[in-house]
Amino acid sequence: MQSHDLDLHRLELRFAASRLVEPRAVERIARSIERCGQIVPCIVVAGGGEDGAMVVVDGYRRIAAVRQLGRDTVRVEVWPCSVTEALVAVLARSQDRPFAAIEEALALRELVQGQGLSQHELARRCGRDVSWVSRRLQLLSGLPDEALAAVRAGRLSSWAANRVVAPLARANSDHANRLLERLVTEPLSTRELRDWFQHYERALVGVREEMVRRPRLFIQAQDEIRQERATQRLRQGPEGQCATDVRILESVLGRLVQRTADLRPVPKGVIRAAPRLQAALNKLTSIINGEDGHDPDRYPRRGADPDGAGPWRARDQPSSEVVAEHGAADSAGAGAGQG
């Protein structure tokens, strides 16, 4: 199918709202077009209007890149089919063109709501199964329009939108909206949002209000706490860490004893775990007693064959070459003279 240049003003960007805005990707494409020209044409179909506008089905980043370069035309490939057929065909070959999952979901929603196709028909025409179509559409379920706008603008990842904002919106829409508002001026990375939500799920109501009001400050406070704990562990060394672990173990075992004493019958899982706990405690006791008694087997590698001890051979130990050349007796005398 042949391609040709088309004036930008003749393009109808009907599906722009279903594509992610990715400035870095646009910059890379612009550099490529400036250096090598536009290699891959945009896909358009006739809009059917009197103005002769062409509906862009694929190539929104290329169009943004051409505009960034200050050009008035873009290379297009006109498909002789309807908008629906073209959109389905682009989705069908999305394995070659890496659409984001949210972009696929928005395109599928347009085909279901705007073009009237059923999920079964979409799956058949896209070469997918119905579960794939259903999973994509579920990505948009319960997702506020503000979150979709944030994803498109690059302020929010698709993962964060579906794993953080969507469940938060279902539980507390006010908190979800306020969080999205704060992310405009105080953006958080996907990892930071994941940590924020994990704390939110366990937090009390009053704490949640503060977390939503100032999410960046909360993350900074958590980072400082983690750094302080790391510094404390470094300062204490292995001895202090062992002491801390012992205190934790005593506390956990104390709670376990109290809870188990009130349970009748004792859960099978606790019964099965008891021998393992006893074996671990016996091993710990044995190690502690060996240390207290200065057990020579505590460090079994000490006194081992020096030839296998690495580069740090004992100062009074002759080399294997000396032994081979002069014999064990002569080499022993040579070794004694080095002391």
C-alpha positions as CSV (number, residue, x, y, z in Angstrom):
1,M,0.0,0.0,0.0
2,Q,1.5,3.3,-1.1
3,S,2.0,6.3,1.2
4,H,2.1,10.0,0.6
5,D,2.5,13.3,2.4
6,L,-0.6,14.9,3.9
7,D,-1.1,18.4,5.4
8,L,-1.4,18.3,9.2
9,H,-4.6,20.5,9.1
10,R,-6.4,17.7,7.2
11,L,-6.0,15.2,10.1
12,E,-8.7,14.4,12.6
13,L,-7.1,13.3,15.9
14,R,-10.2,11.4,17.0
15,F,-8.4,8.9,19.3
16,A,-5.9,11.3,20.8
17,A,-7.5,10.9,24.2
18,S,-6.8,7.2,24.2
19,R,-3.1,7.5,23.7
20,L,-0.4,8.2,26.3
21,V,1.5,11.4,26.2
22,E,5.2,10.5,26.3
23,P,7.5,13.5,25.7
24,R,10.7,11.4,25.7
25,A,9.3,9.0,23.1
26,V,8.3,11.9,21.0
27,E,11.7,13.5,21.3
28,R,13.4,10.2,20.2
29,I,11.1,9.9,17.2
30,A,11.7,13.6,16.3
31,R,15.5,13.0,16.3
32,S,15.0,9.9,14.1
33,I,12.8,11.8,11.6
34,E,15.2,14.7,11.4
35,R,18.1,12.4,10.8
36,C,16.5,9.7,8.5
37,G,13.2,11.0,7.5
38,Q,9.8,9.5,8.5
39,I,10.2,5.8,7.8
40,V,6.9,4.5,9.2
41,P,3.8,6.2,7.9
42,C,0.8,7.1,10.0
43,I,-2.4,5.1,9.4
44,V,-5.4,7.1,8.4
45,V,-8.9,6.4,7.0
46,A,-11.5,8.7,5.4
47,G,-13.6,10.4,8.0
48,G,-16.6,10.7,5.7
49,G,-17.1,14.4,6.3
50,E,-17.5,17.1,3.7
51,D,-14.2,18.7,4.7
52,G,-12.3,15.6,3.6
53,A,-10.5,15.1,6.9
54,M,-8.7,11.8,7.5
55,V,-9.1,10.1,10.8
56,V,-5.7,9.1,12.4
57,V,-5.9,5.5,13.6
58,D,-2.2,5.0,14.4
59,G,0.8,7.4,14.5
60,Y,-0.1,10.0,17.1
61,R,3.5,10.2,18.4
62,R,4.9,10.6,14.9
63,I,2.5,13.5,14.4
64,A,3.6,15.1,17.6
65,A,7.2,14.6,16.5
66,V,6.6,16.2,13.1
67,R,4.9,19.2,14.8
68,Q,7.9,19.5,17.2
69,L,10.1,19.8,14.2
70,G,8.0,22.6,12.8
71,R,6.8,20.7,9.7
72,D,3.4,21.1,8.0
73,T,3.0,17.6,6.5
74,V,3.3,14.0,7.7
75,R,3.6,10.8,5.7
76,V,0.4,8.7,5.9
77,E,-0.9,5.4,4.6
78,V,-4.6,5.6,3.7
79,W,-6.5,2.4,4.4
80,P,-9.6,1.8,2.3
81,C,-11.9,0.7,5.1
82,S,-14.0,2.0,7.9
83,V,-12.7,3.5,11.1
84,T,-14.0,0.5,13.0
85,E,-12.2,-2.0,10.7
86,A,-9.0,0.0,10.9
87,L,-9.0,0.3,14.6
88,V,-9.6,-3.5,15.0
89,A,-6.8,-4.2,12.6
90,V,-4.4,-2.0,14.5
91,L,-5.3,-3.8,17.7
92,A,-4.9,-7.2,16.0
93,R,-1.3,-6.4,15.2
94,S,-0.5,-4.8,18.5
95,Q,2.0,-7.6,19.1
96,D,4.2,-5.8,16.6
97,R,3.4,-2.3,17.8
98,P,3.9,-2.2,21.6
99,F,0.7,-0.5,22.8
100,A,0.5,0.2,26.5
101,A,-2.2,-2.0,28.2
102,I,-4.2,1.2,29.1
103,E,-4.1,2.3,25.4
104,E,-5.5,-1.1,24.3
105,A,-8.2,-0.8,27.0
106,L,-9.3,2.7,25.8
107,A,-9.4,1.5,22.1
108,L,-11.4,-1.5,23.1
109,R,-13.9,0.6,25.0
110,E,-14.3,2.9,22.0
111,L,-15.1,-0.1,19.8
112,V,-17.6,-1.5,22.4
113,Q,-19.3,1.8,23.4
114,G,-18.7,3.9,20.3
115,Q,-18.9,1.3,17.5
116,G,-21.2,-1.2,19.1
117,L,-19.1,-4.3,18.9
118,S,-19.5,-7.1,21.4
119,Q,-16.6,-8.5,23.3
120,H,-16.9,-11.8,21.5
121,E,-16.8,-10.1,18.1
122,L,-13.8,-8.0,19.2
123,A,-11.9,-11.0,20.4
124,R,-12.6,-12.9,17.1
125,R,-11.5,-9.9,14.9
126,C,-8.4,-9.1,17.0
127,G,-7.3,-12.7,17.0
128,R,-7.5,-12.8,20.8
129,D,-9.7,-14.7,23.3
130,V,-12.6,-13.1,25.1
131,S,-10.7,-13.1,28.4
132,W,-8.0,-10.8,27.0
133,V,-10.7,-8.3,26.0
134,S,-12.4,-8.6,29.4
135,R,-9.1,-8.1,31.3
136,R,-8.3,-5.0,29.3
137,L,-11.7,-3.5,29.8
138,Q,-11.4,-4.2,33.6
139,L,-8.4,-2.0,33.7
140,L,-10.8,0.9,33.2
141,S,-13.4,-0.3,35.7
142,G,-13.6,2.0,38.7
143,L,-10.8,4.2,37.4
144,P,-11.7,7.9,37.8
145,D,-11.4,10.2,34.7
146,E,-8.8,12.2,36.6
147,A,-6.6,9.1,36.9
148,L,-6.9,8.4,33.2
149,A,-5.8,11.9,32.5
150,A,-2.9,11.5,34.8
151,V,-1.8,8.3,33.1
152,R,-2.1,10.0,29.7
153,A,0.0,12.9,30.9
154,G,2.7,10.6,32.2
155,R,2.1,11.7,35.9
156,L,0.9,8.3,36.9
157,S,1.9,4.8,35.7
158,S,-0.7,2.3,34.5
159,W,0.3,0.0,37.3
160,A,-0.3,2.7,40.0
161,A,-3.6,3.7,38.4
162,N,-5.0,0.1,38.6
163,R,-3.3,-1.1,41.7
164,V,-3.4,2.0,43.9
165,V,-5.9,4.7,42.6
166,A,-8.6,2.3,41.4
167,P,-9.0,0.4,44.7
168,L,-8.6,3.6,46.6
169,A,-11.4,5.2,44.6
170,R,-13.7,2.3,45.3
171,A,-13.1,2.6,49.0
172,N,-12.8,6.3,49.4
173,S,-13.3,8.4,46.2
174,D,-12.5,11.7,48.1
175,H,-9.1,10.4,49.1
176,A,-8.5,9.1,45.6
177,N,-9.3,12.5,44.1
178,R,-7.2,14.4,46.7
179,L,-4.3,12.1,46.1
180,L,-4.4,12.7,42.4
181,E,-4.5,16.5,43.0
182,R,-1.4,16.3,45.2
183,L,0.4,14.2,42.6
184,V,0.2,17.1,40.1
185,T,2.5,19.2,42.3
186,E,4.2,16.4,44.4
187,P,4.7,13.5,42.0
188,L,5.7,10.1,43.4
189,S,7.3,7.2,41.6
190,T,5.5,3.9,41.1
191,R,7.6,2.4,43.9
192,E,6.9,5.3,46.2
193,L,3.1,5.0,45.5
194,R,3.2,1.3,46.2
195,D,4.9,1.9,49.6
196,W,2.5,4.7,50.3
197,F,-0.6,2.5,49.6
198,Q,0.8,-0.4,51.7
199,H,1.1,2.0,54.7
200,Y,-2.3,3.5,53.9
201,E,-4.0,0.1,54.1
202,R,-2.7,-0.5,57.6
203,A,-3.0,3.1,58.9
204,L,-5.7,4.5,61.2
205,V,-8.3,7.0,59.9
206,G,-6.5,10.0,61.3
207,V,-3.2,9.0,59.9
208,R,-4.8,8.3,56.5
209,E,-6.0,11.9,56.3
210,E,-2.5,13.2,56.8
211,M,-1.1,10.8,54.3
212,V,-3.5,12.0,51.6
213,R,-2.9,15.6,52.5
214,R,0.9,15.4,52.2
215,P,1.9,12.1,50.5
216,R,5.4,13.4,49.6
217,L,6.1,14.4,53.2
218,F,5.0,10.9,54.4
219,I,7.3,9.1,51.9
220,Q,10.2,11.4,53.0
221,A,9.5,10.5,56.7
222,Q,9.5,6.8,55.9
223,D,12.8,7.1,54.0
224,E,14.3,8.9,57.0
225,I,13.1,6.1,59.4
226,R,14.6,3.4,57.1
227,Q,17.9,5.3,56.9
228,E,18.0,5.7,60.7
229,R,17.3,2.0,61.2
230,A,20.1,1.1,58.7
231,T,22.5,3.5,60.5
232,Q,21.5,1.9,63.8
233,R,22.2,-1.6,62.5
234,L,25.5,-0.5,61.1
235,R,26.4,1.1,64.4
236,Q,25.4,-1.9,66.5
237,G,27.2,-4.4,64.3
238,P,26.4,-8.2,64.2
239,E,26.4,-8.3,68.0
240,G,23.7,-5.7,68.3
241,Q,21.6,-7.2,65.6
242,C,21.7,-10.6,67.3
243,A,20.6,-9.0,70.6
244,T,17.7,-7.3,68.7
245,D,16.7,-10.6,67.1
246,V,16.7,-12.3,70.5
247,R,14.4,-9.6,71.9
248,I,12.0,-10.0,69.0
249,L,12.1,-13.8,69.3
250,E,11.3,-13.6,73.0
251,S,8.4,-11.3,72.3
252,V,7.0,-13.4,69.5
253,L,7.3,-16.7,71.5
254,G,5.7,-15.0,74.5
255,R,2.6,-14.0,72.4
256,L,2.5,-17.5,70.8
257,V,2.5,-19.2,74.2
258,Q,-0.4,-17.0,75.4
259,R,-2.5,-17.5,72.3
260,T,-1.9,-21.2,72.1
261,A,-2.8,-21.6,75.8
262,D,-6.2,-20.3,75.0
263,L,-6.8,-22.5,72.0
264,R,-8.4,-25.9,72.3
265,P,-7.8,-27.9,70.3
266,V,-4.4,-26.5,69.3
267,P,-4.3,-25.8,65.5
268,K,-2.6,-28.5,63.4
269,G,-0.3,-26.0,61.9
270,V,1.1,-25.0,65.3
271,I,1.5,-28.7,66.3
272,R,3.4,-29.4,63.1
273,A,5.6,-26.4,63.6
274,A,6.6,-27.2,67.2
275,P,9.3,-29.8,66.3
276,R,10.9,-27.3,63.9
277,L,10.9,-24.6,66.5
278,Q,12.4,-26.9,69.0
279,A,15.1,-28.0,66.6
280,A,16.0,-24.4,65.8
281,L,16.2,-23.5,69.5
282,N,18.4,-26.5,70.2
283,K,20.7,-25.5,67.4
284,L,20.9,-22.0,68.7
285,T,21.6,-23.3,72.2
286,S,24.4,-25.6,70.9
287,I,26.0,-22.7,69.0
288,I,25.9,-20.4,72.1
289,N,27.3,-23.2,74.4
290,G,30.1,-23.9,71.8
291,E,31.1,-20.2,71.8
292,D,31.0,-20.0,75.6
293,G,33.3,-23.0,75.8
294,H,35.7,-21.8,73.2
295,D,34.9,-24.8,71.0
296,P,37.9,-25.4,68.7
297,D,35.5,-26.8,66.1
298,R,33.7,-23.4,66.0
299,Y,35.9,-22.3,63.0
300,P,36.7,-25.7,61.3
301,R,38.7,-24.0,58.5
302,R,41.4,-22.7,60.9
303,G,44.5,-24.9,60.7
304,A,43.4,-26.5,57.4
305,D,45.8,-27.3,54.6
306,P,47.6,-24.0,53.9
307,D,47.8,-24.9,50.2
308,G,44.0,-24.4,50.1
309,A,44.0,-21.3,52.3
310,G,44.3,-18.8,49.5
311,P,47.1,-16.3,48.9
312,W,47.7,-15.6,52.6
313,R,50.1,-18.5,53.3
314,A,51.7,-18.6,56.8
315,R,55.0,-16.8,57.0
316,D,57.0,-19.8,58.2
317,Q,55.5,-22.2,55.7
318,P,57.8,-23.2,52.7
319,S,56.3,-23.1,49.3
320,S,55.4,-26.3,47.5
321,E,58.1,-25.5,44.9
322,V,60.8,-25.5,47.7
323,V,59.5,-28.9,49.0
324,A,59.7,-30.4,45.5
325,E,63.2,-29.2,44.8
326,H,65.0,-29.7,48.1
327,G,63.0,-32.2,49.9
328,A,60.9,-31.9,53.0
329,A,63.9,-32.0,55.5
330,D,65.9,-29.2,53.7
331,S,62.8,-27.1,53.3
332,A,61.9,-27.4,56.9
333,G,65.3,-26.0,57.8
334,A,64.9,-23.2,55.3
335,G,61.5,-22.3,56.8
336,A,63.0,-22.1,60.3
337,G,65.6,-19.6,59.1
338,Q,62.9,-17.2,58.0
339,G,61.6,-16.7,61.5
